[in-house]
Amino acid sequence: MRTILFGGVNIDQCVMCTLQDANFLGYGCVLVDDCSATTSPDYCRQATLFNVKKCFGFVTGSAQIMAALRTL
């Protein structure tokens, strides 16, 4: 399986659209919550996190990713 980590600005727009496209192409998608932000109201960010968790992949933090990489 191919997995992509996602982060960036406008989590509810650019990041989410790119993550969805990758999901539709068969990639495993992981949204790095603390590496993402938006200028939209917080409810937009919360809705994006909910949708990713329920439909398109996983949500985690950078500390969890770094801890997992240290075990390799």
CHARMM internal coordinates of N, CA and C (Angstrom, degrees):
IC EDIT
DIST 1 N 1 CA 1.4488
DIST 1 CA 1 C 1.5213
ANGL 1 N 1 CA 1 C 109.68
DIST 1 C 2 N 1.2867
ANGL 1 CA 1 C 2 N 116.28
DIHE 1 N 1 CA 1 C 2 N 144.61
DIST 2 N 2 CA 1.4535
ANGL 1 C 2 N 2 CA 123.11
DIHE 1 CA 1 C 2 N 2 CA 176.50
DIST 2 CA 2 C 1.5182
ANGL 2 N 2 CA 2 C 108.25
DIHE 1 C 2 N 2 CA 2 C -103.03
DIST 2 C 3 N 1.3284
ANGL 2 CA 2 C 3 N 116.36
DIHE 2 N 2 CA 2 C 3 N 128.99
DIST 3 N 3 CA 1.4587
ANGL 2 C 3 N 3 CA 121.82
DIHE 2 CA 2 C 3 N 3 CA -177.13
DIST 3 CA 3 C 1.5202
ANGL 3 N 3 CA 3 C 110.07
DIHE 2 C 3 N 3 CA 3 C -120.85
DIST 3 C 4 N 1.3294
ANGL 3 CA 3 C 4 N 115.85
DIHE 3 N 3 CA 3 C 4 N 139.03
DIST 4 N 4 CA 1.4580
ANGL 3 C 4 N 4 CA 122.14
DIHE 3 CA 3 C 4 N 4 CA 178.18
DIST 4 CA 4 C 1.5203
ANGL 4 N 4 CA 4 C 108.80
DIHE 3 C 4 N 4 CA 4 C -121.14
DIST 4 C 5 N 1.3381
ANGL 4 CA 4 C 5 N 115.89
DIHE 4 N 4 CA 4 C 5 N 134.99
DIST 5 N 5 CA 1.4588
ANGL 4 C 5 N 5 CA 121.96
DIHE 4 CA 4 C 5 N 5 CA 173.35
DIST 5 CA 5 C 1.5209
ANGL 5 N 5 CA 5 C 108.03
DIHE 4 C 5 N 5 CA 5 C -93.59
DIST 5 C 6 N 1.3251
ANGL 5 CA 5 C 6 N 117.47
DIHE 5 N 5 CA 5 C 6 N 135.36
DIST 6 N 6 CA 1.4624
ANGL 5 C 6 N 6 CA 122.14
DIHE 5 CA 5 C 6 N 6 CA -177.23
DIST 6 CA 6 C 1.5205
ANGL 6 N 6 CA 6 C 110.77
DIHE 5 C 6 N 6 CA 6 C -118.48
DIST 6 C 7 N 1.3147
ANGL 6 CA 6 C 7 N 115.54
DIHE 6 N 6 CA 6 C 7 N 138.68
DIST 7 N 7 CA 1.4477
ANGL 6 C 7 N 7 CA 123.96
DIHE 6 CA 6 C 7 N 7 CA 172.76
DIST 7 CA 7 C 1.5186
ANGL 7 N 7 CA 7 C 107.24
DIHE 6 C 7 N 7 CA 7 C -159.37
DIST 7 C 8 N 1.3078
ANGL 7 CA 7 C 8 N 116.75
DIHE 7 N 7 CA 7 C 8 N 165.38
DIST 8 N 8 CA 1.4549
ANGL 7 C 8 N 8 CA 119.30
DIHE 7 CA 7 C 8 N 8 CA 177.52
DIST 8 CA 8 C 1.5085
ANGL 8 N 8 CA 8 C 112.14
DIHE 7 C 8 N 8 CA 8 C 148.56
DIST 8 C 9 N 1.3230
ANGL 8 CA 8 C 9 N 114.18
DIHE 8 N 8 CA 8 C 9 N -171.30
DIST 9 N 9 CA 1.4591
ANGL 8 C 9 N 9 CA 121.45
DIHE 8 CA 8 C 9 N 9 CA -178.20
DIST 9 CA 9 C 1.5310
ANGL 9 N 9 CA 9 C 109.22
DIHE 8 C 9 N 9 CA 9 C -95.90
DIST 9 C 10 N 1.2861
ANGL 9 CA 9 C 10 N 114.35
DIHE 9 N 9 CA 9 C 10 N 147.36
DIST 10 N 10 CA 1.4653
ANGL 9 C 10 N 10 CA 124.31
DIHE 9 CA 9 C 10 N 10 CA -175.02
DIST 10 CA 10 C 1.5266
ANGL 10 N 10 CA 10 C 111.10
DIHE 9 C 10 N 10 CA 10 C 62.72
DIST 10 C 11 N 1.3217
ANGL 10 CA 10 C 11 N 113.30
DIHE 10 N 10 CA 10 C 11 N 62.74
DIST 11 N 11 CA 1.4638
ANGL 10 C 11 N 11 CA 122.64
DIHE 10 CA 10 C 11 N 11 CA 179.84
DIST 11 CA 11 C 1.5266
ANGL 11 N 11 CA 11 C 111.18
DIHE 10 C 11 N 11 CA 11 C -53.38
DIST 11 C 12 N 1.3247
ANGL 11 CA 11 C 12 N 117.01
DIHE 11 N 11 CA 11 C 12 N -34.38
DIST 12 N 12 CA 1.4642
ANGL 11 C 12 N 12 CA 121.35
DIHE 11 CA 11 C 12 N 12 CA -176.31
DIST 12 CA 12 C 1.5205
ANGL 12 N 12 CA 12 C 113.38
DIHE 11 C 12 N 12 CA 12 C -84.65
DIST 12 C 13 N 1.3161
ANGL 12 CA 12 C 13 N 117.16
DIHE 12 N 12 CA 12 C 13 N -2.25
DIST 13 N 13 CA 1.4590
ANGL 12 C 13 N 13 CA 120.04
DIHE 12 CA 12 C 13 N 13 CA -178.88
DIST 13 CA 13 C 1.5304
ANGL 13 N 13 CA 13 C 109.84
DIHE 12 C 13 N 13 CA 13 C -127.42
DIST 13 C 14 N 1.3098
ANGL 13 CA 13 C 14 N 117.76
DIHE 13 N 13 CA 13 C 14 N -87.17
DIST 14 N 14 CA 1.4693
ANGL 13 C 14 N 14 CA 122.34
DIHE 13 CA 13 C 14 N 14 CA -174.66
DIST 14 CA 14 C 1.5281
ANGL 14 N 14 CA 14 C 112.43
DIHE 13 C 14 N 14 CA 14 C -60.47
DIST 14 C 15 N 1.3182
ANGL 14 CA 14 C 15 N 116.29
DIHE 14 N 14 CA 14 C 15 N -48.76
DIST 15 N 15 CA 1.4671
ANGL 14 C 15 N 15 CA 119.85
DIHE 14 CA 14 C 15 N 15 CA -176.88
DIST 15 CA 15 C 1.5268
ANGL 15 N 15 CA 15 C 110.37
DIHE 14 C 15 N 15 CA 15 C -64.36
DIST 15 C 16 N 1.3343
ANGL 15 CA 15 C 16 N 116.64
DIHE 15 N 15 CA 15 C 16 N -46.35
DIST 16 N 16 CA 1.4638
ANGL 15 C 16 N 16 CA 120.62
DIHE 15 CA 15 C 16 N 16 CA -178.78
DIST 16 CA 16 C 1.5218
ANGL 16 N 16 CA 16 C 111.69
DIHE 15 C 16 N 16 CA 16 C -63.12
DIST 16 C 17 N 1.3244
ANGL 16 CA 16 C 17 N 118.23
DIHE 16 N 16 CA 16 C 17 N -42.92
DIST 17 N 17 CA 1.4711
ANGL 16 C 17 N 17 CA 120.67
DIHE 16 CA 16 C 17 N 17 CA -179.76
DIST 17 CA 17 C 1.5215
ANGL 17 N 17 CA 17 C 111.71
DIHE 16 C 17 N 17 CA 17 C -63.88
DIST 17 C 18 N 1.3184
ANGL 17 CA 17 C 18 N 116.45
DIHE 17 N 17 CA 17 C 18 N -41.54
DIST 18 N 18 CA 1.4627
ANGL 17 C 18 N 18 CA 120.12
DIHE 17 CA 17 C 18 N 18 CA 178.76
DIST 18 CA 18 C 1.5210
ANGL 18 N 18 CA 18 C 110.69
DIHE 17 C 18 N 18 CA 18 C -66.80
DIST 18 C 19 N 1.3363
ANGL 18 CA 18 C 19 N 116.72
DIHE 18 N 18 CA 18 C 19 N -40.78
DIST 19 N 19 CA 1.4632
ANGL 18 C 19 N 19 CA 121.27
DIHE 18 CA 18 C 19 N 19 CA 178.02
DIST 19 CA 19 C 1.5269
ANGL 19 N 19 CA 19 C 110.27
DIHE 18 C 19 N 19 CA 19 C -62.62
DIST 19 C 20 N 1.3238
ANGL 19 CA 19 C 20 N 117.72
DIHE 19 N 19 CA 19 C 20 N -43.81
DIST 20 N 20 CA 1.4620
ANGL 19 C 20 N 20 CA 120.85
DIHE 19 CA 19 C 20 N 20 CA 178.13
DIST 20 CA 20 C 1.5213
ANGL 20 N 20 CA 20 C 111.34
DIHE 19 C 20 N 20 CA 20 C -61.54
DIST 20 C 21 N 1.3158
ANGL 20 CA 20 C 21 N 117.78
DIHE 20 N 20 CA 20 C 21 N -44.77
DIST 21 N 21 CA 1.4609
ANGL 20 C 21 N 21 CA 120.78
DIHE 20 CA 20 C 21 N 21 CA 178.29
DIST 21 CA 21 C 1.5252
ANGL 21 N 21 CA 21 C 110.94
DIHE 20 C 21 N 21 CA 21 C -58.14
DIST 21 C 22 N 1.3276
ANGL 21 CA 21 C 22 N 116.63
DIHE 21 N 21 CA 21 C 22 N -44.85
DIST 22 N 22 CA 1.4647
ANGL 21 C 22 N 22 CA 120.48
DIHE 21 CA 21 C 22 N 22 CA 179.01
DIST 22 CA 22 C 1.5191
ANGL 22 N 22 CA 22 C 111.11
DIHE 21 C 22 N 22 CA 22 C -63.03
DIST 22 C 23 N 1.3231
ANGL 22 CA 22 C 23 N 116.70
DIHE 22 N 22 CA 22 C 23 N -41.09
DIST 23 N 23 CA 1.4656
ANGL 22 C 23 N 23 CA 120.79
DIHE 22 CA 22 C 23 N 23 CA 178.19
DIST 23 CA 23 C 1.5208
ANGL 23 N 23 CA 23 C 110.82
DIHE 22 C 23 N 23 CA 23 C -61.25
DIST 23 C 24 N 1.3255
ANGL 23 CA 23 C 24 N 116.88
DIHE 23 N 23 CA 23 C 24 N -44.36
DIST 24 N 24 CA 1.4622
ANGL 23 C 24 N 24 CA 120.92
DIHE 23 CA 23 C 24 N 24 CA -179.76
DIST 24 CA 24 C 1.5287
ANGL 24 N 24 CA 24 C 111.97
DIHE 23 C 24 N 24 CA 24 C -64.57
DIST 24 C 25 N 1.3382
ANGL 24 CA 24 C 25 N 116.59
DIHE 24 N 24 CA 24 C 25 N -25.62
DIST 25 N 25 CA 1.4641
ANGL 24 C 25 N 25 CA 121.01
DIHE 24 CA 24 C 25 N 25 CA 178.26
DIST 25 CA 25 C 1.5253
ANGL 25 N 25 CA 25 C 112.62
DIHE 24 C 25 N 25 CA 25 C -87.58
DIST 25 C 26 N 1.3300
ANGL 25 CA 25 C 26 N 117.46
DIHE 25 N 25 CA 25 C 26 N 1.45
DIST 26 N 26 CA 1.4535
ANGL 25 C 26 N 26 CA 121.29
DIHE 25 CA 25 C 26 N 26 CA 175.00
DIST 26 CA 26 C 1.5169
ANGL 26 N 26 CA 26 C 115.97
DIHE 25 C 26 N 26 CA 26 C 96.60
DIST 26 C 27 N 1.3125
ANGL 26 CA 26 C 27 N 117.83
DIHE 26 N 26 CA 26 C 27 N 6.91
DIST 27 N 27 CA 1.4624
ANGL 26 C 27 N 27 CA 120.60
DIHE 26 CA 26 C 27 N 27 CA 177.68
DIST 27 CA 27 C 1.5201
ANGL 27 N 27 CA 27 C 110.39
DIHE 26 C 27 N 27 CA 27 C -79.35
DIST 27 C 28 N 1.3249
ANGL 27 CA 27 C 28 N 116.13
DIHE 27 N 27 CA 27 C 28 N 148.70
DIST 28 N 28 CA 1.4523
ANGL 27 C 28 N 28 CA 121.35
DIHE 27 CA 27 C 28 N 28 CA 168.76
DIST 28 CA 28 C 1.5154
ANGL 28 N 28 CA 28 C 107.34
DIHE 27 C 28 N 28 CA 28 C -78.43
DIST 28 C 29 N 1.3208
ANGL 28 CA 28 C 29 N 117.07
DIHE 28 N 28 CA 28 C 29 N 133.16
DIST 29 N 29 CA 1.4677
ANGL 28 C 29 N 29 CA 120.96
DIHE 28 CA 28 C 29 N 29 CA -173.71
DIST 29 CA 29 C 1.5236
ANGL 29 N 29 CA 29 C 110.69
DIHE 28 C 29 N 29 CA 29 C -119.22
DIST 29 C 30 N 1.3290
ANGL 29 CA 29 C 30 N 114.97
DIHE 29 N 29 CA 29 C 30 N 130.06
DIST 30 N 30 CA 1.4634
ANGL 29 C 30 N 30 CA 121.97
DIHE 29 CA 29 C 30 N 30 CA 177.17
DIST 30 CA 30 C 1.5233
ANGL 30 N 30 CA 30 C 107.84
DIHE 29 C 30 N 30 CA 30 C -127.54
DIST 30 C 31 N 1.3204
ANGL 30 CA 30 C 31 N 116.18
DIHE 30 N 30 CA 30 C 31 N 117.69
DIST 31 N 31 CA 1.4612
ANGL 30 C 31 N 31 CA 121.81
DIHE 30 CA 30 C 31 N 31 CA 177.07
DIST 31 CA 31 C 1.5237
ANGL 31 N 31 CA 31 C 108.49
DIHE 30 C 31 N 31 CA 31 C -90.80
DIST 31 C 32 N 1.3236
ANGL 31 CA 31 C 32 N 116.85
DIHE 31 N 31 CA 31 C 32 N 122.92
DIST 32 N 32 CA 1.4638
ANGL 31 C 32 N 32 CA 122.17
DIHE 31 CA 31 C 32 N 32 CA 179.55
DIST 32 CA 32 C 1.5254
ANGL 32 N 32 CA 32 C 106.93
DIHE 31 C 32 N 32 CA 32 C -90.53
DIST 32 C 33 N 1.3203
ANGL 32 CA 32 C 33 N 115.08
DIHE 32 N 32 CA 32 C 33 N 101.89
DIST 33 N 33 CA 1.4597
ANGL 32 C 33 N 33 CA 122.92
DIHE 32 CA 32 C 33 N 33 CA -170.93
DIST 33 CA 33 C 1.5259
ANGL 33 N 33 CA 33 C 113.27
DIHE 32 C 33 N 33 CA 33 C -56.90
DIST 33 C 34 N 1.3179
ANGL 33 CA 33 C 34 N 117.52
DIHE 33 N 33 CA 33 C 34 N -47.77
DIST 34 N 34 CA 1.4641
ANGL 33 C 34 N 34 CA 119.51
DIHE 33 CA 33 C 34 N 34 CA -175.79
DIST 34 CA 34 C 1.5332
ANGL 34 N 34 CA 34 C 113.09
DIHE 33 C 34 N 34 CA 34 C -82.14
DIST 34 C 35 N 1.3128
ANGL 34 CA 34 C 35 N 117.17
DIHE 34 N 34 CA 34 C 35 N 5.73
DIST 35 N 35 CA 1.4676
ANGL 34 C 35 N 35 CA 121.86
DIHE 34 CA 34 C 35 N 35 CA 173.81
DIST 35 CA 35 C 1.5221
ANGL 35 N 35 CA 35 C 110.49
DIHE 34 C 35 N 35 CA 35 C -113.61
DIST 35 C 36 N 1.3390
ANGL 35 CA 35 C 36 N 115.90
DIHE 35 N 35 CA 35 C 36 N 19.27
DIST 36 N 36 CA 1.4567
ANGL 35 C 36 N 36 CA 121.99
DIHE 35 CA 35 C 36 N 36 CA -178.11
DIST 36 CA 36 C 1.5184
ANGL 36 N 36 CA 36 C 109.63
DIHE 35 C 36 N 36 CA 36 C -132.26
DIST 36 C 37 N 1.3259
ANGL 36 CA 36 C 37 N 115.42
DIHE 36 N 36 CA 36 C 37 N 147.70
DIST 37 N 37 CA 1.4667
ANGL 36 C 37 N 37 CA 120.27
DIHE 36 CA 36 C 37 N 37 CA 179.47
DIST 37 CA 37 C 1.5208
ANGL 37 N 37 CA 37 C 109.11
DIHE 36 C 37 N 37 CA 37 C -150.99
DIST 37 C 38 N 1.3291
ANGL 37 CA 37 C 38 N 115.69
DIHE 37 N 37 CA 37 C 38 N 173.87
DIST 38 N 38 CA 1.4554
ANGL 37 C 38 N 38 CA 121.09
DIHE 37 CA 37 C 38 N 38 CA 175.54
DIST 38 CA 38 C 1.5216
ANGL 38 N 38 CA 38 C 110.03
DIHE 37 C 38 N 38 CA 38 C -154.97
DIST 38 C 39 N 1.3085
ANGL 38 CA 38 C 39 N 115.14
DIHE 38 N 38 CA 38 C 39 N 157.63
DIST 39 N 39 CA 1.4539
ANGL 38 C 39 N 39 CA 120.62
DIHE 38 CA 38 C 39 N 39 CA 173.59
DIST 39 CA 39 C 1.5277
ANGL 39 N 39 CA 39 C 110.83
DIHE 38 C 39 N 39 CA 39 C -92.34
DIST 39 C 40 N 1.3251
ANGL 39 CA 39 C 40 N 116.82
DIHE 39 N 39 CA 39 C 40 N -5.54
DIST 40 N 40 CA 1.4675
ANGL 39 C 40 N 40 CA 122.23
DIHE 39 CA 39 C 40 N 40 CA 178.53
DIST 40 CA 40 C 1.5210
ANGL 40 N 40 CA 40 C 110.05
DIHE 39 C 40 N 40 CA 40 C -75.56
DIST 40 C 41 N 1.3345
ANGL 40 CA 40 C 41 N 117.58
DIHE 40 N 40 CA 40 C 41 N 167.14
DIST 41 N 41 CA 1.4650
ANGL 40 C 41 N 41 CA 120.23
DIHE 40 CA 40 C 41 N 41 CA 175.47
DIST 41 CA 41 C 1.5366
ANGL 41 N 41 CA 41 C 111.20
DIHE 40 C 41 N 41 CA 41 C -59.62
DIST 41 C 42 N 1.3331
ANGL 41 CA 41 C 42 N 116.43
DIHE 41 N 41 CA 41 C 42 N 155.74
DIST 42 N 42 CA 1.4611
ANGL 41 C 42 N 42 CA 121.34
DIHE 41 CA 41 C 42 N 42 CA -174.94
DIST 42 CA 42 C 1.5287
ANGL 42 N 42 CA 42 C 112.93
DIHE 41 C 42 N 42 CA 42 C -59.45
DIST 42 C 43 N 1.3379
ANGL 42 CA 42 C 43 N 118.46
DIHE 42 N 42 CA 42 C 43 N -30.93
DIST 43 N 43 CA 1.4582
ANGL 42 C 43 N 43 CA 118.81
DIHE 42 CA 42 C 43 N 43 CA 179.91
DIST 43 CA 43 C 1.5306
ANGL 43 N 43 CA 43 C 111.55
DIHE 42 C 43 N 43 CA 43 C -62.20
DIST 43 C 44 N 1.3258
ANGL 43 CA 43 C 44 N 118.44
DIHE 43 N 43 CA 43 C 44 N -26.83
DIST 44 N 44 CA 1.4682
ANGL 43 C 44 N 44 CA 121.62
DIHE 43 CA 43 C 44 N 44 CA 176.32
DIST 44 CA 44 C 1.5290
ANGL 44 N 44 CA 44 C 110.17
DIHE 43 C 44 N 44 CA 44 C -68.01
DIST 44 C 45 N 1.3110
ANGL 44 CA 44 C 45 N 116.06
DIHE 44 N 44 CA 44 C 45 N -41.73
DIST 45 N 45 CA 1.4702
ANGL 44 C 45 N 45 CA 121.02
DIHE 44 CA 44 C 45 N 45 CA 176.95
DIST 45 CA 45 C 1.5269
ANGL 45 N 45 CA 45 C 110.32
DIHE 44 C 45 N 45 CA 45 C -63.88
DIST 45 C 46 N 1.3313
ANGL 45 CA 45 C 46 N 116.09
DIHE 45 N 45 CA 45 C 46 N -45.14
DIST 46 N 46 CA 1.4582
ANGL 45 C 46 N 46 CA 120.14
DIHE 45 CA 45 C 46 N 46 CA -179.75
DIST 46 CA 46 C 1.5274
ANGL 46 N 46 CA 46 C 111.62
DIHE 45 C 46 N 46 CA 46 C -63.04
DIST 46 C 47 N 1.3246
ANGL 46 CA 46 C 47 N 117.28
DIHE 46 N 46 CA 46 C 47 N -40.42
DIST 47 N 47 CA 1.4644
ANGL 46 C 47 N 47 CA 120.90
DIHE 46 CA 46 C 47 N 47 CA 178.19
DIST 47 CA 47 C 1.5264
ANGL 47 N 47 CA 47 C 111.19
DIHE 46 C 47 N 47 CA 47 C -64.45
DIST 47 C 48 N 1.3177
ANGL 47 CA 47 C 48 N 116.78
DIHE 47 N 47 CA 47 C 48 N -38.50
DIST 48 N 48 CA 1.4633
ANGL 47 C 48 N 48 CA 120.80
DIHE 47 CA 47 C 48 N 48 CA 178.29
DIST 48 CA 48 C 1.5202
ANGL 48 N 48 CA 48 C 110.66
DIHE 47 C 48 N 48 CA 48 C -64.37
DIST 48 C 49 N 1.3265
ANGL 48 CA 48 C 49 N 117.20
DIHE 48 N 48 CA 48 C 49 N -46.17
DIST 49 N 49 CA 1.4696
ANGL 48 C 49 N 49 CA 120.52
DIHE 48 CA 48 C 49 N 49 CA 178.12
DIST 49 CA 49 C 1.5233
ANGL 49 N 49 CA 49 C 110.54
DIHE 48 C 49 N 49 CA 49 C -59.23
DIST 49 C 50 N 1.3147
ANGL 49 CA 49 C 50 N 116.83
DIHE 49 N 49 CA 49 C 50 N -43.57
DIST 50 N 50 CA 1.4630
ANGL 49 C 50 N 50 CA 121.45
DIHE 49 CA 49 C 50 N 50 CA 178.72
DIST 50 CA 50 C 1.5267
ANGL 50 N 50 CA 50 C 110.70
DIHE 49 C 50 N 50 CA 50 C -59.98
DIST 50 C 51 N 1.3293
ANGL 50 CA 50 C 51 N 116.75
DIHE 50 N 50 CA 50 C 51 N -48.73
DIST 51 N 51 CA 1.4651
ANGL 50 C 51 N 51 CA 120.42
DIHE 50 CA 50 C 51 N 51 CA -177.75
DIST 51 CA 51 C 1.5235
ANGL 51 N 51 CA 51 C 112.59
DIHE 50 C 51 N 51 CA 51 C -64.67
DIST 51 C 52 N 1.3053
ANGL 51 CA 51 C 52 N 117.40
DIHE 51 N 51 CA 51 C 52 N -39.76
DIST 52 N 52 CA 1.4691
ANGL 51 C 52 N 52 CA 119.51
DIHE 51 CA 51 C 52 N 52 CA 177.95
DIST 52 CA 52 C 1.5247
ANGL 52 N 52 CA 52 C 109.56
DIHE 51 C 52 N 52 CA 52 C -63.11
DIST 52 C 53 N 1.3186
ANGL 52 CA 52 C 53 N 117.18
DIHE 52 N 52 CA 52 C 53 N -46.76
DIST 53 N 53 CA 1.4731
ANGL 52 C 53 N 53 CA 121.14
DIHE 52 CA 52 C 53 N 53 CA -179.38
DIST 53 CA 53 C 1.5242
ANGL 53 N 53 CA 53 C 111.86
DIHE 52 C 53 N 53 CA 53 C -60.79
DIST 53 C 54 N 1.3079
ANGL 53 CA 53 C 54 N 117.36
DIHE 53 N 53 CA 53 C 54 N -40.41
DIST 54 N 54 CA 1.4668
ANGL 53 C 54 N 54 CA 121.45
DIHE 53 CA 53 C 54 N 54 CA -174.18
DIST 54 CA 54 C 1.5222
ANGL 54 N 54 CA 54 C 114.28
DIHE 53 C 54 N 54 CA 54 C -85.55
DIST 54 C 55 N 1.3459
ANGL 54 CA 54 C 55 N 117.26
DIHE 54 N 54 CA 54 C 55 N -27.89
DIST 55 N 55 CA 1.4645
ANGL 54 C 55 N 55 CA 118.66
DIHE 54 CA 54 C 55 N 55 CA -169.74
DIST 55 CA 55 C 1.5239
ANGL 55 N 55 CA 55 C 116.69
DIHE 54 C 55 N 55 CA 55 C -126.99
DIST 55 C 56 N 1.3293
ANGL 55 CA 55 C 56 N 118.06
DIHE 55 N 55 CA 55 C 56 N -29.14
DIST 56 N 56 CA 1.4604
ANGL 55 C 56 N 56 CA 118.01
DIHE 55 CA 55 C 56 N 56 CA -165.05
DIST 56 CA 56 C 1.5213
ANGL 56 N 56 CA 56 C 116.23
DIHE 55 C 56 N 56 CA 56 C -123.80
DIST 56 C 57 N 1.3272
ANGL 56 CA 56 C 57 N 118.64
DIHE 56 N 56 CA 56 C 57 N -6.54
DIST 57 N 57 CA 1.4592
ANGL 56 C 57 N 57 CA 118.11
DIHE 56 CA 56 C 57 N 57 CA -178.65
DIST 57 CA 57 C 1.5043
ANGL 57 N 57 CA 57 C 112.48
DIHE 56 C 57 N 57 CA 57 C 160.99
DIST 57 C 58 N 1.3105
ANGL 57 CA 57 C 58 N 115.81
DIHE 57 N 57 CA 57 C 58 N -137.04
DIST 58 N 58 CA 1.4583
ANGL 57 C 58 N 58 CA 122.23
DIHE 57 CA 57 C 58 N 58 CA -174.68
DIST 58 CA 58 C 1.5264
ANGL 58 N 58 CA 58 C 109.50
DIHE 57 C 58 N 58 CA 58 C -131.30
DIST 58 C 59 N 1.3253
ANGL 58 CA 58 C 59 N 115.39
DIHE 58 N 58 CA 58 C 59 N 156.43
DIST 59 N 59 CA 1.4704
ANGL 58 C 59 N 59 CA 122.30
DIHE 58 CA 58 C 59 N 59 CA 175.21
DIST 59 CA 59 C 1.5188
ANGL 59 N 59 CA 59 C 107.22
DIHE 58 C 59 N 59 CA 59 C -124.36
DIST 59 C 60 N 1.3181
ANGL 59 CA 59 C 60 N 116.54
DIHE 59 N 59 CA 59 C 60 N 132.55
DIST 60 N 60 CA 1.4602
ANGL 59 C 60 N 60 CA 121.54
DIHE 59 CA 59 C 60 N 60 CA 178.30
DIST 60 CA 60 C 1.5250
ANGL 60 N 60 CA 60 C 108.49
DIHE 59 C 60 N 60 CA 60 C -150.15
DIST 60 C 61 N 1.3237
ANGL 60 CA 60 C 61 N 115.66
DIHE 60 N 60 CA 60 C 61 N 177.45
DIST 61 N 61 CA 1.4564
ANGL 60 C 61 N 61 CA 120.86
DIHE 60 CA 60 C 61 N 61 CA 178.09
DIST 61 CA 61 C 1.5213
ANGL 61 N 61 CA 61 C 111.54
DIHE 60 C 61 N 61 CA 61 C -108.43
DIST 61 C 62 N 1.3039
ANGL 61 CA 61 C 62 N 115.78
DIHE 61 N 61 CA 61 C 62 N 165.01
DIST 62 N 62 CA 1.4640
ANGL 61 C 62 N 62 CA 120.18
DIHE 61 CA 61 C 62 N 62 CA -178.37
DIST 62 CA 62 C 1.5307
ANGL 62 N 62 CA 62 C 111.81
DIHE 61 C 62 N 62 CA 62 C -65.71
DIST 62 C 63 N 1.3146
ANGL 62 CA 62 C 63 N 118.64
DIHE 62 N 62 CA 62 C 63 N -31.92
DIST 63 N 63 CA 1.4710
ANGL 62 C 63 N 63 CA 120.96
DIHE 62 CA 62 C 63 N 63 CA 178.60
DIST 63 CA 63 C 1.5278
ANGL 63 N 63 CA 63 C 110.64
DIHE 62 C 63 N 63 CA 63 C -64.10
DIST 63 C 64 N 1.3128
ANGL 63 CA 63 C 64 N 116.97
DIHE 63 N 63 CA 63 C 64 N -39.87
DIST 64 N 64 CA 1.4691
ANGL 63 C 64 N 64 CA 120.70
DIHE 63 CA 63 C 64 N 64 CA 178.70
DIST 64 CA 64 C 1.5252
ANGL 64 N 64 CA 64 C 111.16
DIHE 63 C 64 N 64 CA 64 C -67.22
DIST 64 C 65 N 1.3105
ANGL 64 CA 64 C 65 N 116.73
DIHE 64 N 64 CA 64 C 65 N -37.99
DIST 65 N 65 CA 1.4627
ANGL 64 C 65 N 65 CA 119.86
DIHE 64 CA 64 C 65 N 65 CA 178.16
DIST 65 CA 65 C 1.5253
ANGL 65 N 65 CA 65 C 110.40
DIHE 64 C 65 N 65 CA 65 C -66.10
DIST 65 C 66 N 1.3249
ANGL 65 CA 65 C 66 N 116.54
DIHE 65 N 65 CA 65 C 66 N -46.40
DIST 66 N 66 CA 1.4669
ANGL 65 C 66 N 66 CA 120.04
DIHE 65 CA 65 C 66 N 66 CA 179.35
DIST 66 CA 66 C 1.5272
ANGL 66 N 66 CA 66 C 111.73
DIHE 65 C 66 N 66 CA 66 C -61.62
DIST 66 C 67 N 1.3282
ANGL 66 CA 66 C 67 N 117.69
DIHE 66 N 66 CA 66 C 67 N -39.76
DIST 67 N 67 CA 1.4628
ANGL 66 C 67 N 67 CA 121.30
DIHE 66 CA 66 C 67 N 67 CA 178.04
DIST 67 CA 67 C 1.5236
ANGL 67 N 67 CA 67 C 110.82
DIHE 66 C 67 N 67 CA 67 C -63.60
DIST 67 C 68 N 1.3306
ANGL 67 CA 67 C 68 N 116.63
DIHE 67 N 67 CA 67 C 68 N -41.61
DIST 68 N 68 CA 1.4613
ANGL 67 C 68 N 68 CA 120.10
DIHE 67 CA 67 C 68 N 68 CA 178.48
DIST 68 CA 68 C 1.5239
ANGL 68 N 68 CA 68 C 111.35
DIHE 67 C 68 N 68 CA 68 C -65.59
DIST 68 C 69 N 1.3282
ANGL 68 CA 68 C 69 N 117.63
DIHE 68 N 68 CA 68 C 69 N -39.69
DIST 69 N 69 CA 1.4597
ANGL 68 C 69 N 69 CA 120.46
DIHE 68 CA 68 C 69 N 69 CA 179.77
DIST 69 CA 69 C 1.5268
ANGL 69 N 69 CA 69 C 111.69
DIHE 68 C 69 N 69 CA 69 C -66.97
DIST 69 C 70 N 1.3202
ANGL 69 CA 69 C 70 N 117.75
DIHE 69 N 69 CA 69 C 70 N -31.15
DIST 70 N 70 CA 1.4606
ANGL 69 C 70 N 70 CA 120.74
DIHE 69 CA 69 C 70 N 70 CA 178.30
DIST 70 CA 70 C 1.5209
ANGL 70 N 70 CA 70 C 112.44
DIHE 69 C 70 N 70 CA 70 C -66.44
DIST 70 C 71 N 1.3198
ANGL 70 CA 70 C 71 N 117.88
DIHE 70 N 70 CA 70 C 71 N -23.15
DIST 71 N 71 CA 1.4634
ANGL 70 C 71 N 71 CA 121.26
DIHE 70 CA 70 C 71 N 71 CA -178.94
DIST 71 CA 71 C 1.5278
ANGL 71 N 71 CA 71 C 112.54
DIHE 70 C 71 N 71 CA 71 C -82.85
DIST 71 C 72 N 1.3168
ANGL 71 CA 71 C 72 N 117.19
DIHE 71 N 71 CA 71 C 72 N -9.43
DIST 72 N 72 CA 1.4804
ANGL 71 C 72 N 72 CA 120.07
DIHE 71 CA 71 C 72 N 72 CA -178.69
DIST 72 CA 72 C 1.5098
ANGL 72 N 72 CA 72 C 111.72
DIHE 71 C 72 N 72 CA 72 C -75.15
END
COOR INIT
IC SEED 1 N 1 CA 1 C
IC BUILD
